[in-house]
Amino acid sequence: MTADSIVKDVREAIDMFGRYTFEDKGAGEVMDVAAIVRYVRGLDAEAARDLLVAVATQPVERDLCVRLVEAVMSDLQDVPDEFWEVLIAHPVLEKAAM
């Protein structure tokens, strides 16, 4: 799984469900956020941070990519503290975790 493949999934969700539904219902209703969370959990903290930052800073559909990263971060709140600290040390992910 790469940032580009995740952004492609965001675009496909928009094509299938519409931008309004993505914004109104959230990423979890139009995408398999759980699959992304499972993948991220399998990475080391630095790789997870780099992937999520890359998704959140994509130039295409950035606002929806940020919403997706927010949903992923919400589902990652039970990771070990050391993992979480690496994630939120980056300003983009710190903001997404709020």
C-alpha positions in Angstrom: 0.0 0.0 0.0 1.4 3.4 -1.0 0.2 7.0 -0.6 -0.6 7.0 -4.3 -2.7 3.9 -4.1 -4.6 5.3 -1.1 -5.2 8.6 -3.0 -6.4 6.5 -5.9 -8.9 4.8 -3.5 -10.1 8.3 -2.4 -10.7 9.3 -6.0 -12.6 6.0 -6.7 -14.7 6.6 -3.6 -15.6 10.1 -4.8 -16.5 8.7 -8.3 -18.6 6.0 -6.7 -20.3 7.8 -3.9 -19.8 11.5 -4.7 -17.9 14.2 -2.9 -20.9 15.2 -0.8 -21.3 11.7 0.6 -17.6 11.4 1.4 -17.7 14.8 3.2 -21.1 14.2 4.9 -20.8 10.5 5.9 -17.0 10.4 6.4 -14.2 8.3 4.9 -15.3 5.2 6.9 -18.6 5.1 5.1 -17.2 5.2 1.6 -13.8 3.5 2.0 -12.3 0.5 3.7 -10.5 2.6 6.4 -10.0 -0.5 8.5 -7.8 -2.0 5.8 -5.6 1.1 5.9 -5.5 1.0 9.7 -4.5 -2.7 9.7 -1.7 -1.9 7.2 -0.4 1.1 9.1 -0.4 -1.0 12.4 1.9 -3.4 10.6 4.5 -0.7 9.8 7.1 0.7 12.1 6.2 4.1 13.5 8.4 6.1 11.2 7.1 4.4 8.1 3.5 4.8 9.3 4.2 8.5 9.9 5.7 9.0 6.5 2.8 7.2 4.7 0.1 9.2 6.5 1.9 12.5 6.0 2.3 11.7 2.3 -1.5 11.0 2.0 -2.5 14.1 3.9 -0.3 16.3 1.8 -1.3 15.0 -1.6 -2.0 17.9 -4.0 -5.1 16.2 -5.4 -8.3 16.1 -3.2 -6.2 17.2 -0.3 -9.1 18.1 1.9 -10.6 14.6 1.6 -7.2 13.0 2.0 -6.9 14.9 5.3 -10.3 13.6 6.4 -9.2 10.1 5.6 -6.0 10.5 7.6 -8.1 11.9 10.5 -10.3 8.8 10.4 -7.2 6.6 10.4 -5.6 8.5 13.3 -8.8 8.1 15.2 -8.6 4.4 14.8 -5.0 4.3 15.9 -5.4 5.9 19.3 -4.9 2.6 21.0 -1.4 2.0 19.6 1.5 1.9 22.0 2.5 5.4 23.3 5.9 5.2 21.6 4.2 4.6 18.2 1.7 7.4 18.8 4.3 9.9 19.9 6.2 9.3 16.6 3.0 10.0 14.7 1.9 13.1 16.4 5.5 14.6 16.4 4.7 15.6 12.8 2.6 18.8 12.7 0.3 17.4 10.0 -0.5 14.3 12.0 -0.7 16.2 15.3 -3.5 18.4 13.7 -5.2 15.3 12.3 -5.2 13.7 15.7 -7.2 16.5 17.3 
